Amino acid sequence: MSEFDHDLFVIGAGSAGVRAARTAAALGARVAVAEERYMGGTCVNVGCVPKKLLSYAAHYRHDFEDSAGYGWRLAGEPGFDWPALIANKDREISRLNGIYEKLLNDSGVTLFRDRARLEGGHDVLVGGQRVTARHILIATGGWPFIPDIPGADKAITSNEFFHMERVPESIVIAGGGYIGVELSGILALLGSRVTLVQRRDHLLPGFDQDLSAEIETAVGRYASVRLEDEITEIVESTPGDLRIQLMQGDVLQAEQVLFAAGRRPNTADLGLDQAGVWTTEGGAIIVDEHFQTSAASIHAVGDVIDRKALTPVALAEGEALVRELFGQGGRVPDYPLVPAAVFSQPPMATAGLTEQQARKQHGQIQVYRTRFTHMRHTLSGRDEKVFMKLVVDADTDRVLGIHMLGPDAPEIIQGFAVALQAGATKAQFDATIGIHPTAAEEFVTMRTPDRD
Ligand code: FAD
């Protein structure tokens, strides 16, 4: 008999927690999971999945408009039914919730549908019951940050966005990171008048600066973008009529305000102090290269450690950890090479280093860029450009970064991310034959650097 109830107790059945629990159970560990809210976590319920479904919905506006150049005639104005979309989205998410629960049950994992709290290095309090485990894994994810300003309670976050009763006639979105940019595109194409307020002097901080500039132009086509400004107060005159005070002095009026002002690690009332788990000033749980916290028996992975808050990273971290604990050692993500996408309209995607990072880390680099009209828009007439960029190490010829804004960018960059992971050189890109006619072939036909 073991001295503990379980070999592993996972707090949070999100991307990281479910993957870790299933993998550990498959390796023979006795595993329990606690989930207080929804199976599958943020990604499935209020993140990647509903966001992508709504992004598809939004894109139909452009598809309807673009079809005219291809000879299609619509019998009237296409109508849009938000409640129907949300009901269909909710049905799909319920299906996914069920799949996640079944995956855990079928793996023999004990599931507690309750909040869990640490009571020590090996003890967890869950639903009024004390449970012990040899290892505890914190996979509690993140939570939207709401700035402490007067009237902040009148605003919503991405959590509520997915359950809105209707598309607001007008909305002010605070935050120019990827969530703010994505939700701006969705709402604008579904009929809202959108103002995007960003504190910094550019959108999408952390991305390649050329890409940020391109996205600003793209977003500017359907939303009003206000840089270097922020909301300082929200006053509700009558329900659905908000007055939004901006730092630079302007007052906006809108039906809705949405904060997309970043996310914070979800560690409130988790008992971290009691268990001796340390956090950074920003609240992220501090872990070493083995995802071990300051308490030896407690580990943490996913958004709660705030390395790269993306689902595939959370999955990889969860799997790497439990393989190390119960198997033969796992593969920790190669963080600088993690590809990412922004499902804006059009979307963008990126893998490897930005030009700015590459200059700092590698010194001499070559930059290849191209900007052109997508073949689709030669007949649609849409005023939209594709932008592509390669960043190459001048000494080794290795491709360090690849960036794109344009239709299908996330699908295209996923393939090129393999090439970057394999250490491909620009010469190997050049030796690759293109698929014609595609936009992606430009990545293997750019011959002249335009900056070094
Ligand atoms: P989560 O998925 O957040 O799971 C944590 C779980 O722990 C939750 O279910 C929570 O209820 C539970 N929990 C918390 N505390 C307790 C407790 N004390 N007891 C019991 N249970 C608890 N990533 C991408 O890769 N691609 C995208 O396109 C993308 N789009 C996104 C769009 C939006 C709007 C948002 C908000 C996020 C998006 N993300 C995307 C990020 C992605 O959702 C996260 O990186 C991912 O969900 C992190 O997984 P996790 O397991 O660390 O945490």
Boltz pocket constraint, residues with backbone or C-beta under 6 A from the ligand:
constraints:
  - pocket:
      binder: B
      contacts: [[A, 11], [A, 12], [A, 13], [A, 14], [A, 15], [A, 16], [A, 17], [A, 34], [A, 35], [A, 36], [A, 37], [A, 38], [A, 39], [A, 40], [A, 41], [A, 42], [A, 43], [A, 44], [A, 46], [A, 47], [A, 48], [A, 49], [A, 51], [A, 114], [A, 115], [A, 116], [A, 117], [A, 139], [A, 140], [A, 141], [A, 142], [A, 158], [A, 179], [A, 266], [A, 268], [A, 269], [A, 270], [A, 301], [A, 302], [A, 303], [A, 304], [A, 308], [A, 309], [A, 310], [A, 311], [A, 312], [A, 314], [A, 341]]
      max_distance: 6.0
